[in-house]
Amino acid sequence: MTMNNRSLGTTGPQVSALGLGCMGMSALYGEADRTESAATVHAALEAGVTLLDTGDFYAMGHNEMLIGEALRTAPSARREQALVSVKFGALRDPDGNWSGYDGRPAAVKNFAAYSLQRLGVDHIDVYRIARVDPDVPIEETVGAIAELVEKGYVRHIGLSEAGAETIRRAAATAPISDLQIEYSLISRGIEDRILPTTRELGIGITAYGVLSRGLISGHFSRDRQLAATDFRAHSPRFQGENLQHNLNLVEALRKIAEGKGVTVAQTAIAWVLSRGEDIVPLVGARTRERLSEALGALDVTLDAADLSAIEEAVPADAAAGERYPESQMAHLDSEH
């Protein structure tokens, strides 16, 4: 395994080639074991992973506290190498329901104060609003984060699920390190306008959903039973005929993976890695076993013939179903 560093844009930090997305350790994808989750964070740090991604609304602070605990109990050298990326702004109620986003400057600073406490750190490495608040100009939200940067509470400013025009406006307000956005073999909408914009402006990409929430991991089966609290139970890509269509794509990808002696997940992650040095895939491993598999993607080399075969097996726009349920698509500013 070779863990090369990549840059979160021209103004951002150097990070490991893969980052660890920690959301699934707390919410939305079924039960997770807290002890195993912390052990997975420790294993990731030991393997050279530096970027840990969370959100203050993941199980209403649970995920931040979990990461804080994992960092406190990690060896000091590993703890010091960790870079924590935090998303904020999503509003929840005690029942776990979603009720919009808040990007007002006062709210930004309030969210940050709580995150610093839950994480047990004196600064957040990358801070970003999870979705653009349609009622607050992005200049105001980014400006508030810039004030936190000036005071030393935040190191770098990020964006999440923002469209090309919003990215330009944000970058005109303050230096933006990277954009976190869904990008995978079956979610390629950023290639039209967003990726050219970030590359023009020197902004990196943190790609989440590289295995499409497990759909193209090679481990998801049609008869799998999902709890009502599992995001995938309501995701269009996991429903009925859409699911069967998408799993057929996975089987086509499996043939290529088996021909190379690697797994489907490793092939899908390696494909994202092949898209450019400015793209850092987040892997949502919840166990050390899945983390080990994901890290194996670093040793997968895809040549021109491999990439051509993958494109033929899983063409752009081949997936059936939207990325999110219709009610959540309305909150996306990212034009894909």
C-alpha atoms as one frame of an Amber mdcrd trajectory, in Angstrom:
protein
   0.000   0.000   0.000   1.341   3.400  -0.999  -0.273   6.381   0.751   0.684
   9.393  -1.337  -0.416  12.847  -0.273  -2.784  14.998  -2.274  -3.621  18.660
  -1.913  -6.971  20.146  -0.964  -6.569  22.861  -3.553  -3.932  25.539  -3.827
  -4.896  27.063  -0.464  -5.586  23.845   1.421  -3.477  21.342   3.344  -1.714
  18.236   2.092  -3.766  15.167   3.002  -3.589  11.431   2.490  -4.711   9.970
  -0.844  -7.831   8.624   0.879  -9.893  10.207   3.635 -12.167   8.499   6.159
 -15.816   9.536   6.101 -17.148   8.829   9.581 -20.895   9.501   9.213 -21.867
   5.824   9.005 -20.312   5.211  12.413 -23.177   7.156  13.963 -26.170   7.397
  11.679 -28.135   6.681   8.515 -26.684   3.271   7.559 -27.896   0.948  10.308
 -26.366   0.011  13.624 -22.652   0.594  14.170 -20.414  -0.640  16.976 -18.797
   2.231  18.871 -15.741   0.224  19.920 -15.149  -1.020  16.388 -15.722   2.479
  15.024 -13.005   3.937  17.260 -10.710   1.042  16.368 -11.329   1.768  12.681
 -10.346   5.420  13.154  -7.185   4.289  14.936  -6.402   1.791  12.159  -6.908
   4.490   9.535  -4.493   6.838  11.308  -1.975   4.026  11.715  -2.201   3.307
   7.964  -1.396   6.927   7.146  -4.887   8.320   6.599  -4.885  11.930   7.754
  -8.288  13.318   6.730 -11.269  12.536   8.987 -14.641  13.858   7.852 -17.671
  14.459  10.058 -20.691  16.721  10.502 -22.056  18.300  13.651 -25.528  16.990
  12.759 -24.482  13.339  12.322 -26.655  11.778  15.041 -26.847  15.236  16.650
 -23.243  15.484  17.787 -22.638  11.770  18.381 -20.174  11.491  15.494 -18.080
  14.446  16.636 -17.886  13.036  20.150 -16.894   9.649  18.739 -14.076  11.198
  16.711 -13.027  13.264  19.714 -12.807  10.108  21.803 -10.868   8.269  19.087
  -8.386  11.132  18.817  -7.897  11.363  22.578  -7.105   7.649  22.791  -4.838
   7.537  19.722  -1.047   7.691  20.057   0.059  11.320  20.154   1.960  11.119
  16.865  -1.117   9.784  15.076  -3.390  12.301  16.762  -1.208  15.166  15.597
  -1.328  14.010  11.961  -5.140  14.017  11.888  -6.929  16.742   9.950 -10.616
  17.070  10.817 -13.156  18.317   8.290 -16.513  19.390   9.731 -19.805  20.164
   7.997 -22.346  22.327   9.782 -25.659  24.016   9.200 -28.191  21.168   8.952
 -31.035  21.625  11.414 -32.534  18.651  13.293 -35.282  18.153  15.830 -35.389
  15.705  18.794 -37.103  13.107  16.592 -34.213  13.215  14.151 -36.153  15.021
  11.435 -34.472  17.504   9.101 -35.688  21.091   9.052 -33.489  23.051   6.676
 -30.107  24.757   6.872 -28.789  27.815   8.679 -25.874  29.754   7.201 -26.291
  33.013   9.116 -22.977  34.365  10.483 -24.118  34.145  14.102 -25.212  30.546
  13.560 -21.902  29.671  11.888 -19.974  30.810  14.961 -22.417  29.060  17.292
 -22.071  25.760  15.429 -18.273  26.071  15.498 -18.186  26.665  19.257 -20.080
  23.441  19.909 -17.989  21.439  17.433 -14.734  22.538  19.036 -16.042  21.381
  22.406 -17.362  18.011  21.191 -14.220  17.229  19.225 -11.937  18.333  22.059
  -9.723  20.387  19.722  -8.625  24.016  19.615  -9.217  24.371  15.879 -11.081
  22.750  12.981  -8.929  22.027   9.947 -11.623  22.413   7.256 -15.023  23.956
   7.995 -17.943  24.059   5.565 -21.697  24.448   5.450 -23.264  21.106   4.496
 -25.708  22.631   2.037 -25.960  26.206   0.832 -28.596  28.108   2.795 -30.901
  29.580   0.121 -31.900  32.406   2.461 -28.363  33.605   3.245 -25.897  34.864
   0.621 -22.916  32.517   0.439 -20.697  35.576   0.895 -22.070  36.041   4.407
 -21.620  32.398   5.386 -18.086  32.197   3.996 -17.268  35.577   5.501 -18.181
  34.270   8.939 -15.892  31.253   8.498 -13.138  33.629   7.356 -13.493  35.482
  10.661 -13.036  32.148  12.465  -9.902  31.591  10.386  -8.559  34.980  11.459
  -9.108  34.059  15.113  -7.418  30.664  14.727 -10.499  28.523  15.303 -10.554
  27.282  11.682  -7.625  26.609   9.358  -9.274  26.270   5.941 -12.637  27.079
   4.351 -14.512  24.440   2.381 -17.791  24.122   0.540 -20.203  21.217   0.147
 -22.618  20.397  -2.684 -22.280  23.877  -4.169 -22.869  24.754  -7.815 -20.416
  26.485 -10.129 -21.766  29.999  -9.645 -21.864  29.633  -5.861 -18.286  28.364
  -5.888 -17.170  31.459  -7.811 -18.938  33.809  -5.421 -17.492  32.037  -2.393
 -13.969  32.082  -3.826 -14.299  35.830  -4.482 -15.037  36.298  -0.773 -12.235
  34.237   0.795  -9.783  31.478  -0.192 -11.623  28.159  -0.591  -9.593  24.984
  -0.044 -11.939  22.378  -1.434 -15.440  21.329  -2.375 -16.947  18.217  -0.850
 -19.354  16.634  -3.295 -20.630  13.242  -4.404 -18.526  11.694  -7.154 -18.382
   8.074  -8.236 -18.682   5.870 -11.283 -22.450   6.299 -11.171 -22.550   9.927
  -9.961 -20.561  11.930 -12.484 -22.549  15.135 -12.807 -19.693  17.312 -11.521
 -17.716  16.669 -14.697 -19.773  19.109 -16.788 -19.472  22.435 -14.948 -18.346
  21.980 -11.352 -15.034  20.182 -11.853 -13.863  22.600 -14.561 -14.726  25.481
 -12.208 -12.852  24.089  -9.214  -9.814  23.351 -11.376  -9.840  26.847 -12.814
  -9.922  28.303  -9.294  -7.424  25.888  -7.730  -9.996  24.282  -5.437  -9.640
  20.607  -4.545 -12.416  17.996  -4.485 -13.224  15.790  -1.521 -15.347  13.080
  -3.128 -17.941  11.398  -0.947 -20.173   8.513  -1.971 -17.384   6.873  -3.988
 -19.102   3.513  -3.434 -22.557   5.075  -3.748 -23.492   4.208  -0.155 -22.456
   0.614  -0.669 -24.425   0.163  -3.891 -21.312  -0.367  -6.024 -19.186  -1.928
  -3.289 -19.815  -5.441  -4.526 -21.270  -6.355  -1.128 -24.883  -5.184  -1.526
 -27.514  -7.767  -2.478 -31.020  -7.322  -3.828 -32.617  -9.174  -0.904 -30.870
  -7.166   1.814 -33.289  -5.897   4.438 -32.834  -2.268   5.455 -34.092  -0.621
   8.634 -36.461   2.317   8.250 -33.758   4.579   9.680 -31.292   3.502   6.969
 -30.953   6.209   4.300 -30.908   3.572   1.581 -34.406   2.375   2.479 -35.647
   5.651   0.975 -33.004   6.278  -1.701 -34.341   5.994  -5.278 -31.274   4.057
  -6.425 -32.034   1.257  -3.962 -35.683   0.781  -4.927 -37.311  -1.905  -7.090
 -36.287  -1.936 -10.716 -33.742   0.817 -10.109 -31.883  -1.432  -7.683 -31.835
  -4.374 -10.078 -30.584  -2.167 -12.911 -27.836  -0.728 -10.741 -26.763  -4.129
  -9.424 -26.464  -5.298 -13.028 -23.918  -2.517 -13.517 -22.059  -3.803 -10.470
 -21.896  -7.288 -11.944 -20.410  -5.877 -15.152 -17.820  -4.077 -13.015 -17.162
  -7.269 -11.043 -15.960  -9.047 -14.190 -13.317  -6.360 -14.701 -12.293  -6.438
 -11.040 -11.958 -10.218 -11.003  -9.837 -10.052 -14.145  -7.390  -7.846 -12.225
  -7.530  -9.919  -9.064  -9.081  -7.132  -6.986 -12.476  -6.396  -5.488 -15.328
  -4.363  -6.937 -14.926  -1.754  -4.208 -11.211  -1.409  -4.862 -11.882  -0.943
  -8.577 -14.520   1.730  -7.943 -12.253   3.635  -5.529  -9.265   3.313  -7.871
 -11.388   4.797 -10.664 -12.060   7.915  -8.553  -8.358   8.124  -7.671  -7.549
   8.035 -11.392  -9.600  11.161 -12.106  -6.952  13.602 -10.887  -4.513  14.509
  -8.145  -6.935  17.199  -6.989  -9.548  14.594  -5.963  -9.444  12.898  -2.538
 -11.943  10.026  -2.157 -13.637   9.626   1.211 -14.226   5.994   2.141 -17.069
   5.361   4.549 -15.597   2.263   6.214 -17.231   1.421   9.545 -15.040  -1.590
  10.317 -11.369  -2.399  10.087 -12.167  -5.110   7.545 -13.833  -2.666   5.151
 -11.100  -0.106   5.775  -8.437  -2.645   4.822 -10.276  -3.424   1.595 -10.591
   0.272   0.734  -6.918   0.934   1.395  -6.109  -1.853  -1.053  -7.369   0.445
  -3.817  -4.145   2.407  -3.456  -2.268  -0.519  -4.979  -4.623  -0.870  -7.950
  -3.280   0.532 -11.208  -5.812   1.209 -13.939  -4.274   1.521 -17.386  -5.968
   2.945 -20.477  -7.475  -0.434 -21.371  -8.877  -0.870 -17.853 -10.421   2.587
 -17.861 -11.962   1.987 -21.272 -13.453  -1.304 -20.079 -14.844   0.365 -16.945
 -16.407   3.165 -19.007 -18.035   0.560 -21.243 -19.335  -1.453 -18.294 -20.602
   1.571 -16.379 -21.146   4.501 -18.765 -21.752   7.997 -17.444 -25.433   8.507
 -16.542 -25.974   4.729 -16.506 -27.427   4.665 -12.989 -31.166   4.388 -12.456
 -32.682   6.750  -9.904 -31.644  10.074  -8.372 -28.921  10.409  -5.730 -31.406
  11.539  -3.086 -35.165  11.363  -2.506 -37.029  14.196  -4.223 -37.520  16.138
  -0.978 -33.750  16.269  -0.418 -32.845  17.035  -4.025 -34.525  20.392  -3.516
 -31.795  21.354  -1.017 -28.927  20.795  -3.472 -27.239  23.748  -5.107 -24.771
  21.612  -7.035 -26.488  21.238 -10.425 -25.927  17.489 -10.677
